[in-house]
Amino acid sequence: DLPPPTAPIFQLGEVQCPLSAALVSLVVSSDTLYMGLANNLIVQIELSRAEQFIRIQIPRKPTEFTIYKLFLNPSGRHLLVTSVQGENWYFYRGWKKPRQLKSFKMIIESVAWNKSVLLSSSHSTSTREMLIGARNGTIYEAVLDAEEDFFKSQERYLQPVFTLPERHPVTGLKFDMFPSLEPKKALVLVTTATRIYQFVGTPDRRSEEGGRVFSALFGSYRDTAPSEFSGFYCNAFRS
């Protein structure tokens, strides 16, 4: 007897959404899709209800603010919008309007989200600790929180933790804690156009409110170069 048919791993479907301008950036996570358009309009679509979509306008003229990239966290709740001018905006699912991140003055090339924590906490408004890679070669640690608090900004903190010696754009970022429950070590992988860097160390601390965890790890490399794979090895990894 033949085994019963199973559902396809991949499925192609069409989303009916007219675009008012050229599509600049598109991200998908946890059944949520965001599109950034050249007229600074963000379109949000829940793929389970693809016939419904929400328009979110960045209140900037295209001559003053030009969308460069969108970054969506694994839970599909936190969205970062970066521009070619270095101005950045933040949107949390359920908000009516995005918020400007006034201390985030950089062109963001990559974001490493705290995936395991975000997916294990479905009601948290915090991004928890995340790493941000900038075009100038600097890596930042940051926490954003969408909780409405008159006395607190959504920008809980932003601090530079390391600058790559070549100062090339940080094209990719990824980190993992191990063991996952009570982490004793952290692994951070960083890519540029020609190199892959590896950082391994002990995180500072972890808390439910989110706290600085990468300062000591990157601090140990201020006088010692991180493990580095040259462009030759990058080509090997791509093949």
N, C-alpha and C positions, 0 to 999 in steps of 0.2 A: 504494500500500500504506500502511496505517496504521502509525505507529511503534509499537514494542512498549510495553506498559504499564510505567510506572515505579512505584517504591514511593512511597507518599504522603509528603508533607513532614511532616505531622502525623498522629499516630495516637492515638486515645483508647482507653485500656484501664483496667480496674478492678483496684484493689489490695485484696485481701481482708485487712484488718487491723482487728480490733475495737479500739475506743478506750475506755479506762477512764475518761476525763474529757474535758472540752471541749477542742477543738483551738484553740491560741492562736497558733502560728506554724508555718509550713511553708517549707522551703527544698529546692531540688533542684540538684545539679551533678554532672557526670561520672557519671551513672547511679546516683547515691546520693541518697536522700531522707531527710530528717530532719523529724520532727514534734515540736513541743513542746506538752505537754498541761498543763491547769490544775492537775493534781496533781504537777507538777514531774517528770514522766516524759518522757524523750526516746525516741522510737521511730526506729530506723534501719532502712532498707530498701534493699537493692541491687535496682534495678528489673529487672535481668536474672534475678533470683531472687526475684520479688515475694512468693512464698509463704513466704519466710523473713524474719524480722525480729528485731532485737535491741532489748531494752529497757535503757535507761540511766537510772538514777534519780539526780536531784540530791538529795543528803542534807540537805534543808531542808524544814521544814514550810511549807505554802502560806501560812500567816499571817506567816511570817518572810521568805519568798522567793517572789516571784510572777514567773513567766517573762513577759517582755515581748516579746523578739524573738530569733530565731536568725539567725546569719550563717555561711554556708558558703563556703569558698574555692573557686576554679574547679576545682581538682583533686579536690574532694570529700573531702579528708583532714582539714582543720582546721575545727572548729566552735566558734563563740563563742556563749555563752548569756548574755544580759543580763536584768536584772530591774528591776521598777519601784522597788525599794529601792536600786538602784545597785550591787548585788553582782553579780560576773561569774564565769562558769565557762568552762573550756576542755576540749574533748574532741578527741583525735586518733584517727582510724580505726584500730582494732585494740586500743585500750585497753579495759580492763574497767570502769574508773571514770573519771569526769571529775575535773578538778583545779580548785580555786578559784584565781582570779587575785587575790591579796591586794592588789596595788598598783593594780589597775583599779577605782577607786572612782568610778563614773560610770554614768549611764544612757546606753547606746550607742544612737544613732539610725541610724548608717550606718558602713560600712566600705569602704575602697578597697583591694582586694587587689592584690598585685604579680602580675598575671595572666600576663604574658609569661614571667617567671622561673619561676613555679610550674608552668606547663604544660610548660616545657622540661626540668624536672628531676623525674623521676617517683619518685626515691628519697630526696629531701631531706626531713628532718623539720622544717625551718624554714619559717616563713611568709615569711621575708625581710621587707624593709621594707614596712610598710603604714600607712595613715592611718585614724584613727578619729574619727568625728564624734560629739560628745556633745550632750546635751540643753541644756547650759548655754552652747552656742555656741563651745566650745573644740574645736580640732582637735589631735589627738595623733599622734605618730609612734611606732610600736612594732614589736618583733620578738618572736615566740614561737617556741620550739623544743621539740619533743616528745621529743628525745633524752634517754634516761635517763642522768643524770649526778648523782651524789650531791652534788657540790660546786656545782652550778648549778641555779637555778630555771628553770622553763619560760619565765618572764618575763625575757627577755634585757634589755629596757629598755622604758621608757614615758616619753615626755616631751611636754609641751605645746609646740606650735610656733606656734600662732596662735589668737587669740580674735576672733571676728567683732564688729564695733562694735555691732551691734544685739543681740548675745547671744541670738539666737533658736536653737532646735534646728537642728542640721546634718542636714537631712533626706536629703541625697545627697552622695556623694563619688566622684570618679573622677580617676585620674591616668595619664599616659602619658609615657614617656621617648622622646626622639628625638635622633639616630637610635638604633635599638634596640640595636645591638651595642656601640657606645661612645658612650653618651648625652652630649650637650653641653647639652641643654636638657630641661626638664620642664614639662608643662602640668598644672595641677590645676584641676578644676572643682568648685565647692561650691554647693549649693543650700540655701535655707531655704524657708519657706512662701511668701515673697513676692519673693525675689531669687535671682539666679544670680551667683556671683562667679567670676572667672577670675584665676589666678595663673600667671605664666610666669617661669622663672628657671633658673639653673644649679644642678644637684644637687651636693651636697658631694662625694660619692664613692660608689663601689659596690664591694662585695667579696663573695666567696663565703660568708663568715660572716655577712654582713648588717651594715650600719653606718648611722649616722645620715646621711641624704642630703637631708633637707628643711629643715634649720635655716637655711642661707643663703638659700634660695629665699623662705621666709616672712619671714626677717629683713629682707629688702630692702623689705618692705611695712609695716614698723612705723611709718614716718613718711610713707608714701605709700599712699593707699587703693587697693585692688585694683580692676580693671575690674569694673564692676557693671551688671547689667541689672535694671531695676526690675520691679515686679509687672506693669506693662503688657506688657513684653517676655516675661515668663513666660507670660502668657496666650497670646501670639502663638506661642510655641514649642509649647504644648499643642495648638493648633488644627491 
